[in-house]
Each structure stands twice: as C-alpha cells, then as structure tokens.
C-alpha cells in the first residue's frame, strides 16, 4: 500500500472512486467530485501545519493530472 | 466588486461558472470543475505563503458549501 497522502496513494484513490461511480459519473465528473471532497477534508484538518496541508494538496493535484491523462 | 479570494468573491465566481455552463454541466458538476481548477491555480502560486494559500482555499470551500445549499 502507498504512503498516505503521496501521489501514488491519491492515484489509487482516484482510480477506485472512478471505478465505483462509473455507472453514474463520467471519469472527469468522478475525479472532480473526489478532488473537492479530499481538499475539503485536508483543509479542515487542524492537526497539520499549513505546509503539510499544501504539500498534500499538491500531491492530490499531481495525481489528478496523471490519472486524467491516462487512457 | 468583492475582495479577491474572499468568500463573496468565490461565491460570485461559482454562480457565474454555473450560469455559463448550465447547458452542459449540472450545478454540482460545474461547481466541482470550478473548484478543482481554482485549487490547482492557488497551490501553484509560489508568490504566496502557505498560510495565505490555505486561507484562500478555506474561503473557496466555504463559498462552495454556501452556493451548494442555495436553491
């Protein structure tokens, strides 16, 4: 299993979310919904420093772009 | 006009984005697409401190929730 909040971790999660919702959401819509829900969670986490929150969101964004460009 | 990156600013932008895309996106899909695009932009802004980036994303999240719950 990938390290939590790493790029591979978010990629796996995007792929699972797309797969689970494929009957109701297009790939892009599923990805945008997952992205919004994760950012909402990350920024409400008061245990972490802002630098760590920004690092995690950057990993999420990178994973988003990598999964989006996959066939 | 609202102060840039404030909650009212993001609310206005969500509403404009929903309106402009209403023929192709549902309200939720438009909001998620806009949200993703703004977060992607905010975190790639190296001019701002992490605390300012997190503050802006929190405003975006708050605006999202307020617009989402409007009829």
Backbone of each chain as nested JSON, in Angstrom:
{
  "chains": [
    {"id": "A", "residues": [
      {"number": 1, "name": "UNK", "atoms": {"N": [0.84, -1.21, 0.0], "CA": [0.0, 0.0, 0.0], "C": [0.871, 1.255, 0.0]}},
      {"number": 2, "name": "UNK", "atoms": {"N": [0.412, 2.275, -0.679], "CA": [1.202, 3.507, -0.782], "C": [1.139, 4.336, 0.493]}},
      {"number": 3, "name": "UNK", "atoms": {"N": [2.178, 5.114, 0.686], "CA": [2.226, 6.037, 1.825], "C": [1.042, 7.018, 1.757]}},
      {"number": 4, "name": "UNK", "atoms": {"N": [0.424, 7.237, 2.901], "CA": [-0.746, 8.117, 2.926], "C": [-0.408, 9.507, 2.382]}},
      {"number": 5, "name": "UNK", "atoms": {"N": [-1.308, 10.04, 1.582], "CA": [-1.213, 11.401, 1.024], "C": [-0.085, 11.59, 0.006]}},
      {"number": 6, "name": "UNK", "atoms": {"N": [0.514, 10.486, -0.435], "CA": [1.518, 10.566, -1.506], "C": [0.788, 10.605, -2.857]}},
      {"number": 7, "name": "UNK", "atoms": {"N": [1.532, 10.883, -3.927], "CA": [0.939, 10.88, -5.267], "C": [0.362, 9.494, -5.612]}},
      {"number": 8, "name": "UNK", "atoms": {"N": [1.121, 8.382, -5.402], "CA": [0.547, 7.066, -5.72], "C": [-0.714, 6.741, -4.901]}},
      {"number": 9, "name": "UNK", "atoms": {"N": [-0.728, 7.183, -3.656], "CA": [-1.894, 6.988, -2.789], "C": [-3.131, 7.668, -3.401]}},
      {"number": 10, "name": "UNK", "atoms": {"N": [-2.975, 8.917, -3.801], "CA": [-4.117, 9.623, -4.38], "C": [-4.503, 9.039, -5.742]}},
      {"number": 11, "name": "UNK", "atoms": {"N": [-3.515, 8.578, -6.499], "CA": [-3.836, 7.955, -7.794], "C": [-4.707, 6.714, -7.604]}},
      {"number": 12, "name": "UNK", "atoms": {"N": [-4.313, 5.868, -6.64], "CA": [-5.119, 4.674, -6.355], "C": [-6.54, 5.061, -5.948]}},
      {"number": 13, "name": "UNK", "atoms": {"N": [-6.621, 6.09, -5.107], "CA": [-7.938, 6.517, -4.639], "C": [-8.789, 7.092, -5.765]}},
      {"number": 14, "name": "UNK", "atoms": {"N": [-8.182, 7.86, -6.65], "CA": [-8.927, 8.364, -7.818], "C": [-9.459, 7.189, -8.64]}},
      {"number": 15, "name": "UNK", "atoms": {"N": [-8.578, 6.221, -8.891], "CA": [-8.982, 5.1, -9.738], "C": [-10.125, 4.296, -9.115]}},
      {"number": 16, "name": "UNK", "atoms": {"N": [-10.043, 4.093, -7.806], "CA": [-11.13, 3.376, -7.118], "C": [-12.429, 4.17, -7.174]}},
      {"number": 17, "name": "UNK", "atoms": {"N": [-12.332, 5.47, -6.987], "CA": [-13.529, 6.308, -6.985], "C": [-14.184, 6.319, -8.366]}},
      {"number": 18, "name": "UNK", "atoms": {"N": [-13.353, 6.411, -9.412], "CA": [-13.87, 6.371, -10.794], "C": [-14.592, 5.048, -11.044]}},
      {"number": 19, "name": "UNK", "atoms": {"N": [-13.938, 3.958, -10.629], "CA": [-14.484, 2.615, -10.853], "C": [-15.811, 2.426, -10.109]}},
      {"number": 20, "name": "UNK", "atoms": {"N": [-15.839, 2.869, -8.876], "CA": [-17.048, 2.683, -8.055], "C": [-18.229, 3.497, -8.563]}},
      {"number": 21, "name": "UNK", "atoms": {"N": [-17.94, 4.614, -9.242], "CA": [-19.014, 5.518, -9.663], "C": [-19.244, 5.519, -11.169]}},
      {"number": 22, "name": "UNK", "atoms": {"N": [-18.688, 4.524, -11.85], "CA": [-18.715, 4.583, -13.312], "C": [-20.126, 4.481, -13.9]}},
      {"number": 23, "name": "UNK", "atoms": {"N": [-21.069, 3.958, -13.132], "CA": [-22.438, 3.884, -13.647], "C": [-23.16, 5.225, -13.59]}},
      {"number": 24, "name": "UNK", "atoms": {"N": [-22.689, 6.111, -12.729], "CA": [-23.397, 7.387, -12.56], "C": [-22.598, 8.624, -12.977]}},
      {"number": 25, "name": "UNK", "atoms": {"N": [-21.264, 8.536, -12.892], "CA": [-20.427, 9.703, -13.205], "C": [-19.479, 9.382, -14.348]}},
      {"number": 26, "name": "UNK", "atoms": {"N": [-19.252, 10.351, -15.217], "CA": [-18.151, 10.214, -16.158], "C": [-16.85, 10.265, -15.351]}},
      {"number": 27, "name": "UNK", "atoms": {"N": [-15.765, 9.877, -16.005], "CA": [-14.46, 9.898, -15.341], "C": [-14.14, 11.296, -14.794]}},
      {"number": 28, "name": "UNK", "atoms": {"N": [-14.318, 12.317, -15.622], "CA": [-13.987, 13.684, -15.176], "C": [-14.855, 14.125, -14.017]}},
      {"number": 29, "name": "UNK", "atoms": {"N": [-16.134, 13.841, -14.09], "CA": [-17.015, 14.267, -13.002], "C": [-16.678, 13.538, -11.712]}},
      {"number": 30, "name": "UNK", "atoms": {"N": [-16.38, 12.246, -11.818], "CA": [-15.984, 11.489, -10.624], "C": [-14.702, 12.074, -10.031]}},
      {"number": 31, "name": "UNK", "atoms": {"N": [-13.748, 12.385, -10.894], "CA": [-12.469, 12.922, -10.408], "C": [-12.642, 14.273, -9.72]}},
      {"number": 32, "name": "UNK", "atoms": {"N": [-13.471, 15.127, -10.314], "CA": [-13.686, 16.444, -9.713], "C": [-14.417, 16.341, -8.38]}},
      {"number": 33, "name": "UNK", "atoms": {"N": [-15.35, 15.403, -8.293], "CA": [-16.09, 15.216, -7.034], "C": [-15.156, 14.698, -5.937]}},
      {"number": 34, "name": "UNK", "atoms": {"N": [-14.325, 13.731, -6.299], "CA": [-13.377, 13.18, -5.319], "C": [-12.382, 14.263, -4.879]}},
      {"number": 35, "name": "UNK", "atoms": {"N": [-11.878, 14.998, -5.83], "CA": [-10.906, 16.064, -5.554], "C": [-11.479, 17.069, -4.554]}},
      {"number": 36, "name": "UNK", "atoms": {"N": [-12.699, 17.516, -4.815], "CA": [-13.341, 18.502, -3.927], "C": [-13.497, 17.928, -2.522]}},
      {"number": 37, "name": "UNK", "atoms": {"N": [-13.915, 16.692, -2.447], "CA": [-14.149, 16.127, -1.122], "C": [-12.838, 15.972, -0.351]}},
      {"number": 38, "name": "UNK", "atoms": {"N": [-11.767, 15.624, -1.03], "CA": [-10.483, 15.46, -0.341], "C": [-9.909, 16.812, 0.09]}},
      {"number": 39, "name": "UNK", "atoms": {"N": [-9.97, 17.804, -0.776], "CA": [-9.454, 19.13, -0.382], "C": [-10.241, 19.646, 0.824]}},
      {"number": 40, "name": "UNK", "atoms": {"N": [-11.552, 19.483, 0.79], "CA": [-12.392, 19.911, 1.913], "C": [-11.959, 19.27, 3.222]}},
      {"number": 41, "name": "UNK", "atoms": {"N": [-11.599, 17.989, 3.142], "CA": [-11.142, 17.278, 4.337], "C": [-9.762, 17.769, 4.773]}},
      {"number": 42, "name": "UNK", "atoms": {"N": [-8.854, 17.897, 3.82], "CA": [-7.467, 18.266, 4.16], "C": [-7.392, 19.647, 4.818]}},
      {"number": 43, "name": "UNK", "atoms": {"N": [-8.149, 20.593, 4.326], "CA": [-8.051, 21.947, 4.886], "C": [-8.763, 22.09, 6.221]}},
      {"number": 44, "name": "UNK", "atoms": {"N": [-9.609, 21.112, 6.55], "CA": [-10.266, 21.17, 7.851], "C": [-9.511, 20.394, 8.915]}},
      {"number": 45, "name": "UNK", "atoms": {"N": [-8.361, 19.878, 8.544], "CA": [-7.534, 19.105, 9.466], "C": [-6.619, 20.075, 10.226]}},
      {"number": 46, "name": "UNK", "atoms": {"N": [-7.009, 20.365, 11.442], "CA": [-6.244, 21.352, 12.215], "C": [-5.015, 20.764, 12.901]}},
      {"number": 47, "name": "UNK", "atoms": {"N": [-4.808, 19.464, 12.724], "CA": [-3.638, 18.83, 13.332], "C": [-2.377, 19.097, 12.531]}},
      {"number": 48, "name": "UNK", "atoms": {"N": [-2.557, 19.427, 11.267], "CA": [-1.386, 19.574, 10.413], "C": [-1.032, 21.033, 10.134]}},
      {"number": 49, "name": "UNK", "atoms": {"N": [0.257, 21.242, 9.937], "CA": [0.748, 22.565, 9.565], "C": [0.287, 22.918, 8.164]}},
      {"number": 50, "name": "UNK", "atoms": {"N": [0.225, 24.218, 7.891], "CA": [-0.167, 24.664, 6.55], "C": [0.756, 24.101, 5.48]}},
      {"number": 51, "name": "UNK", "atoms": {"N": [2.045, 23.99, 5.794], "CA": [2.98, 23.472, 4.794], "C": [2.649, 22.024, 4.435]}},
      {"number": 52, "name": "UNK", "atoms": {"N": [2.22, 21.253, 5.431], "CA": [1.853, 19.859, 5.181], "C": [0.533, 19.777, 4.41]}},
      {"number": 53, "name": "UNK", "atoms": {"N": [-0.402, 20.648, 4.735], "CA": [-1.675, 20.684, 4.003], "C": [-1.409, 21.013, 2.523]}},
      {"number": 54, "name": "UNK", "atoms": {"N": [-0.572, 22.016, 2.285], "CA": [-0.283, 22.414, 0.901], "C": [0.456, 21.282, 0.174]}},
      {"number": 55, "name": "UNK", "atoms": {"N": [1.381, 20.627, 0.858], "CA": [2.108, 19.505, 0.248], "C": [1.128, 18.395, -0.181]}},
      {"number": 56, "name": "UNK", "atoms": {"N": [0.19, 18.068, 0.692], "CA": [-0.784, 17.018, 0.362], "C": [-1.66, 17.421, -0.814]}},
      {"number": 57, "name": "UNK", "atoms": {"N": [-2.105, 18.676, -0.828], "CA": [-2.962, 19.117, -1.941], "C": [-2.159, 19.128, -3.236]}},
      {"number": 58, "name": "UNK", "atoms": {"N": [-0.875, 19.471, -3.17], "CA": [-0.044, 19.415, -4.397], "C": [0.071, 17.974, -4.896]}},
      {"number": 59, "name": "UNK", "atoms": {"N": [0.198, 17.015, -3.977], "CA": [0.234, 15.607, -4.384], "C": [-1.09, 15.194, -5.029]}},
      {"number": 60, "name": "UNK", "atoms": {"N": [-2.182, 15.657, -4.438], "CA": [-3.512, 15.367, -4.991], "C": [-3.631, 15.926, -6.412]}},
      {"number": 61, "name": "UNK", "atoms": {"N": [-3.178, 17.147, -6.596], "CA": [-3.242, 17.799, -7.916], "C": [-2.386, 17.043, -8.939]}},
      {"number": 62, "name": "UNK", "atoms": {"N": [-1.21, 16.602, -8.509], "CA": [-0.33, 15.85, -9.406], "C": [-0.992, 14.52, -9.796]}},
      {"number": 63, "name": "UNK", "atoms": {"N": [-1.545, 13.838, -8.811], "CA": [-2.226, 12.57, -9.08], "C": [-3.405, 12.801, -10.023]}},
      {"number": 64, "name": "UNK", "atoms": {"N": [-4.148, 13.894, -9.806], "CA": [-5.282, 14.236, -10.671], "C": [-4.826, 14.327, -12.118]}},
      {"number": 65, "name": "UNK", "atoms": {"N": [-3.75, 15.087, -12.341], "CA": [-3.288, 15.277, -13.716], "C": [-2.784, 13.984, -14.327]}},
      {"number": 66, "name": "UNK", "atoms": {"N": [-2.14, 13.147, -13.516], "CA": [-1.628, 11.89, -14.063], "C": [-2.765, 10.926, -14.42]}},
      {"number": 67, "name": "UNK", "atoms": {"N": [-3.761, 10.826, -13.548], "CA": [-4.882, 9.917, -13.832], "C": [-5.721, 10.467, -14.985]}},
      {"number": 68, "name": "UNK", "atoms": {"N": [-5.909, 11.77, -15.014], "CA": [-6.727, 12.403, -16.078], "C": [-6.148, 12.108, -17.462]}},
      {"number": 69, "name": "UNK", "atoms": {"N": [-4.829, 12.083, -17.558], "CA": [-4.196, 11.88, -18.858], "C": [-3.998, 10.424, -19.228]}},
      {"number": 70, "name": "UNK", "atoms": {"N": [-4.391, 9.517, -18.327], "CA": [-4.309, 8.092, -18.649], "C": [-5.469, 7.678, -19.547]}},
      {"number": 71, "name": "UNK", "atoms": {"N": [-5.226, 6.682, -20.393], "CA": [-6.342, 6.148, -21.17], "C": [-7.09, 5.104, -20.369]}}
    ]},
    {"id": "B", "residues": [
      {"number": 1, "name": "UNK", "atoms": {"N": [-17.407, 45.36, -6.334], "CA": [-16.801, 44.03, -6.525], "C": [-16.196, 43.524, -5.22]}},
      {"number": 2, "name": "UNK", "atoms": {"N": [-16.25, 42.252, -4.997], "CA": [-15.744, 41.68, -3.744], "C": [-14.219, 41.612, -3.74]}},
      {"number": 3, "name": "UNK", "atoms": {"N": [-13.692, 41.634, -2.545], "CA": [-12.238, 41.488, -2.367], "C": [-11.781, 40.14, -2.94]}},
      {"number": 4, "name": "UNK", "atoms": {"N": [-10.675, 40.159, -3.663], "CA": [-10.188, 38.928, -4.29], "C": [-9.955, 37.831, -3.253]}},
      {"number": 5, "name": "UNK", "atoms": {"N": [-10.388, 36.625, -3.593], "CA": [-10.17, 35.427, -2.772], "C": [-10.976, 35.4, -1.475]}},
      {"number": 6, "name": "UNK", "atoms": {"N": [-11.917, 36.323, -1.346], "CA": [-12.822, 36.296, -0.191], "C": [-13.959, 35.306, -0.472]}},
      {"number": 7, "name": "UNK", "atoms": {"N": [-14.75, 34.994, 0.557], "CA": [-15.899, 34.107, 0.368], "C": [-16.885, 34.701, -0.656]}},
      {"number": 8, "name": "UNK", "atoms": {"N": [-17.28, 35.991, -0.543], "CA": [-18.207, 36.539, -1.547], "C": [-17.644, 36.505, -2.975]}},
      {"number": 9, "name": "UNK", "atoms": {"N": [-16.345, 36.732, -3.098], "CA": [-15.672, 36.661, -4.408], "C": [-15.833, 35.27, -5.023]}},
      {"number": 10, "name": "UNK", "atoms": {"N": [-15.547, 34.241, -4.233], "CA": [-15.676, 32.884, -4.769], "C": [-17.143, 32.533, -5.038]}},
      {"number": 11, "name": "UNK", "atoms": {"N": [-18.051, 33.034, -4.2], "CA": [-19.473, 32.764, -4.442], "C": [-19.91, 33.338, -5.784]}},
      {"number": 12, "name": "UNK", "atoms": {"N": [-19.511, 34.578, -6.05], "CA": [-19.856, 35.195, -7.34], "C": [-19.284, 34.383, -8.498]}},
      {"number": 13, "name": "UNK", "atoms": {"N": [-18.048, 33.927, -8.323], "CA": [-17.412, 33.156, -9.388], "C": [-18.079, 31.8, -9.601]}},
      {"number": 14, "name": "UNK", "atoms": {"N": [-18.464, 31.146, -8.501], "CA": [-19.213, 29.88, -8.647], "C": [-20.502, 30.13, -9.429]}},
      {"number": 15, "name": "UNK", "atoms": {"N": [-21.223, 31.177, -9.039], "CA": [-22.515, 31.441, -9.681], "C": [-22.36, 31.746, -11.167]}},
      {"number": 16, "name": "UNK", "atoms": {"N": [-21.334, 32.51, -11.501], "CA": [-21.076, 32.803, -12.919], "C": [-20.705, 31.538, -13.688]}},
      {"number": 17, "name": "UNK", "atoms": {"N": [-19.887, 30.701, -13.065], "CA": [-19.451, 29.472, -13.735], "C": [-20.636, 28.526, -13.975]}},
      {"number": 18, "name": "UNK", "atoms": {"N": [-21.497, 28.414, -12.953], "CA": [-22.7, 27.571, -13.086], "C": [-23.562, 28.087, -14.237]}},
      {"number": 19, "name": "UNK", "atoms": {"N": [-23.771, 29.401, -14.244], "CA": [-24.628, 30.025, -15.264], "C": [-24.053, 29.821, -16.675]}},
      {"number": 20, "name": "UNK", "atoms": {"N": [-22.762, 30.025, -16.799], "CA": [-22.128, 29.908, -18.115], "C": [-22.13, 28.484, -18.662]}},
      {"number": 21, "name": "UNK", "atoms": {"N": [-22.161, 27.513, -17.746], "CA": [-22.049, 26.113, -18.179], "C": [-23.342, 25.324, -18.024]}},
      {"number": 22, "name": "UNK", "atoms": {"N": [-24.447, 26.038, -17.814], "CA": [-25.69, 25.334, -17.466], "C": [-26.223, 24.435, -18.581]}},
      {"number": 23, "name": "UNK", "atoms": {"N": [-25.804, 24.688, -19.821], "CA": [-26.266, 23.828, -20.913], "C": [-25.514, 22.499, -20.963]}},
      {"number": 24, "name": "UNK", "atoms": {"N": [-24.333, 22.466, -20.35], "CA": [-23.538, 21.23, -20.446], "C": [-23.286, 20.54, -19.109]}},
      {"number": 25, "name": "UNK", "atoms": {"N": [-23.272, 21.299, -18.034], "CA": [-22.97, 20.721, -16.706], "C": [-24.142, 20.921, -15.763]}},
      {"number": 26, "name": "UNK", "atoms": {"N": [-24.4, 19.94, -14.918], "CA": [-25.313, 20.182, -13.799], "C": [-24.618, 21.154, -12.847]}},
      {"number": 27, "name": "UNK", "atoms": {"N": [-25.39, 21.691, -11.917], "CA": [-24.832, 22.63, -10.946], "C": [-23.656, 22.006, -10.184]}},
      {"number": 28, "name": "UNK", "atoms": {"N": [-23.848, 20.789, -9.69], "CA": [-22.793, 20.134, -8.908], "C": [-21.543, 19.895, -9.742]}},
      {"number": 29, "name": "UNK", "atoms": {"N": [-21.728, 19.425, -10.948], "CA": [-20.564, 19.15, -11.792], "C": [-19.817, 20.43, -12.135]}},
      {"number": 30, "name": "UNK", "atoms": {"N": [-20.576, 21.49, -12.422], "CA": [-19.934, 22.781, -12.707], "C": [-19.152, 23.25, -11.49]}},
      {"number": 31, "name": "UNK", "atoms": {"N": [-19.742, 23.116, -10.305], "CA": [-19.072, 23.583, -9.092], "C": [-17.796, 22.799, -8.808]}},
      {"number": 32, "name": "UNK", "atoms": {"N": [-17.869, 21.483, -9.002], "CA": [-16.681, 20.662, -8.755], "C": [-15.564, 20.969, -9.753]}},
      {"number": 33, "name": "UNK", "atoms": {"N": [-15.954, 21.223, -10.995], "CA": [-14.953, 21.551, -12.021], "C": [-14.281, 22.894, -11.709]}},
      {"number": 34, "name": "UNK", "atoms": {"N": [-15.089, 23.866, -11.317], "CA": [-14.536, 25.182, -10.981], "C": [-13.626, 25.076, -9.75]}},
      {"number": 35, "name": "UNK", "atoms": {"N": [-14.103, 24.365, -8.761], "CA": [-13.337, 24.181, -7.516], "C": [-11.965, 23.579, -7.814]}},
      {"number": 36, "name": "UNK", "atoms": {"N": [-11.942, 22.527, -8.606], "CA": [-10.673, 21.862, -8.941], "C": [-9.752, 22.827, -9.665]}},
      {"number": 37, "name": "UNK", "atoms": {"N": [-10.285, 23.558, -10.581], "CA": [-9.426, 24.454, -11.36], "C": [-8.848, 25.568, -10.477]}},
      {"number": 38, "name": "UNK", "atoms": {"N": [-9.638, 26.073, -9.546], "CA": [-9.143, 27.141, -8.673], "C": [-8.103, 26.615, -7.686]}},
      {"number": 39, "name": "UNK", "atoms": {"N": [-8.347, 25.464, -7.089], "CA": [-7.353, 24.908, -6.153], "C": [-6.037, 24.667, -6.892]}},
      {"number": 40, "name": "UNK", "atoms": {"N": [-6.124, 24.105, -8.097], "CA": [-4.921, 23.861, -8.897], "C": [-4.123, 25.142, -9.129]}},
      {"number": 41, "name": "UNK", "atoms": {"N": [-4.841, 26.227, -9.365], "CA": [-4.177, 27.519, -9.571], "C": [-3.579, 28.043, -8.27]}},
      {"number": 42, "name": "UNK", "atoms": {"N": [-4.34, 27.996, -7.195], "CA": [-3.889, 28.563, -5.917], "C": [-2.629, 27.872, -5.398]}},
      {"number": 43, "name": "UNK", "atoms": {"N": [-2.566, 26.557, -5.511], "CA": [-1.404, 25.847, -4.961], "C": [-0.165, 25.963, -5.836]}},
      {"number": 44, "name": "UNK", "atoms": {"N": [-0.356, 26.402, -7.081], "CA": [0.808, 26.597, -7.941], "C": [1.337, 28.023, -7.892]}},
      {"number": 45, "name": "UNK", "atoms": {"N": [0.732, 28.815, -7.029], "CA": [1.143, 30.203, -6.875], "C": [2.268, 30.27, -5.841]}},
      {"number": 46, "name": "UNK", "atoms": {"N": [3.471, 30.408, -6.344], "CA": [4.622, 30.388, -5.429], "C": [4.911, 31.744, -4.792]}},
      {"number": 47, "name": "UNK", "atoms": {"N": [4.094, 32.737, -5.153], "CA": [4.291, 34.068, -4.57], "C": [3.719, 34.155, -3.167]}},
      {"number": 48, "name": "UNK", "atoms": {"N": [2.781, 33.26, -2.859], "CA": [2.098, 33.377, -1.578], "C": [2.574, 32.357, -0.555]}},
      {"number": 49, "name": "UNK", "atoms": {"N": [2.485, 32.761, 0.684], "CA": [2.816, 31.871, 1.793], "C": [1.792, 30.752, 1.884]}},
      {"number": 50, "name": "UNK", "atoms": {"N": [2.207, 29.647, 2.474], "CA": [1.283, 28.533, 2.645], "C": [0.054, 28.944, 3.453]}},
      {"number": 51, "name": "UNK", "atoms": {"N": [0.259, 29.81, 4.442], "CA": [-0.892, 30.22, 5.264], "C": [-1.923, 30.973, 4.426]}},
      {"number": 52, "name": "UNK", "atoms": {"N": [-1.437, 31.766, 3.47], "CA": [-2.356, 32.509, 2.601], "C": [-3.041, 31.562, 1.608]}},
      {"number": 53, "name": "UNK", "atoms": {"N": [-2.306, 30.594, 1.109], "CA": [-2.905, 29.604, 0.202], "C": [-4.026, 28.849, 0.921]}},
      {"number": 54, "name": "UNK", "atoms": {"N": [-3.73, 28.407, 2.153], "CA": [-4.735, 27.647, 2.915], "C": [-5.943, 28.538, 3.227]}},
      {"number": 55, "name": "UNK", "atoms": {"N": [-5.697, 29.809, 3.565], "CA": [-6.804, 30.734, 3.848], "C": [-7.712, 30.881, 2.614]}},
      {"number": 56, "name": "UNK", "atoms": {"N": [-7.107, 31.023, 1.449], "CA": [-7.909, 31.173, 0.22], "C": [-8.712, 29.917, -0.072]}},
      {"number": 57, "name": "UNK", "atoms": {"N": [-8.081, 28.75, 0.111], "CA": [-8.806, 27.5, -0.162], "C": [-9.944, 27.322, 0.846]}},
      {"number": 58, "name": "UNK", "atoms": {"N": [-9.724, 27.738, 2.078], "CA": [-10.823, 27.662, 3.066], "C": [-11.982, 28.563, 2.647]}},
      {"number": 59, "name": "UNK", "atoms": {"N": [-11.679, 29.743, 2.121], "CA": [-12.744, 30.633, 1.627], "C": [-13.481, 29.993, 0.456]}},
      {"number": 60, "name": "UNK", "atoms": {"N": [-12.722, 29.356, -0.429], "CA": [-13.326, 28.657, -1.572], "C": [-14.265, 27.56, -1.088]}},
      {"number": 61, "name": "UNK", "atoms": {"N": [-13.816, 26.789, -0.118], "CA": [-14.623, 25.692, 0.436], "C": [-15.899, 26.239, 1.083]}},
      {"number": 62, "name": "UNK", "atoms": {"N": [-15.76, 27.339, 1.811], "CA": [-16.93, 27.94, 2.465], "C": [-17.927, 28.427, 1.403]}},
      {"number": 63, "name": "UNK", "atoms": {"N": [-17.418, 29.097, 0.369], "CA": [-18.284, 29.574, -0.714], "C": [-18.963, 28.394, -1.401]}},
      {"number": 64, "name": "UNK", "atoms": {"N": [-18.213, 27.316, -1.617], "CA": [-18.77, 26.106, -2.237], "C": [-19.982, 25.629, -1.453]}},
      {"number": 65, "name": "UNK", "atoms": {"N": [-19.801, 25.506, -0.147], "CA": [-20.891, 24.981, 0.68], "C": [-22.087, 25.922, 0.689]}},
      {"number": 66, "name": "UNK", "atoms": {"N": [-21.827, 27.227, 0.683], "CA": [-22.943, 28.178, 0.701], "C": [-23.725, 28.16, -0.617]}},
      {"number": 67, "name": "UNK", "atoms": {"N": [-23.0, 28.109, -1.731], "CA": [-23.682, 28.102, -3.031], "C": [-24.395, 26.769, -3.257]}},
      {"number": 68, "name": "UNK", "atoms": {"N": [-23.762, 25.684, -2.819], "CA": [-24.341, 24.344, -2.994], "C": [-25.702, 24.235, -2.306]}},
      {"number": 69, "name": "UNK", "atoms": {"N": [-25.811, 24.859, -1.157], "CA": [-27.044, 24.75, -0.383], "C": [-28.108, 25.767, -0.769]}},
      {"number": 70, "name": "UNK", "atoms": {"N": [-27.782, 26.648, -1.72], "CA": [-28.788, 27.603, -2.198], "C": [-29.726, 26.932, -3.171]}},
      {"number": 71, "name": "UNK", "atoms": {"N": [-30.97, 27.397, -3.203], "CA": [-31.893, 26.876, -4.227], "C": [-31.725, 27.642, -5.538]}}
    ]}
  ]
}
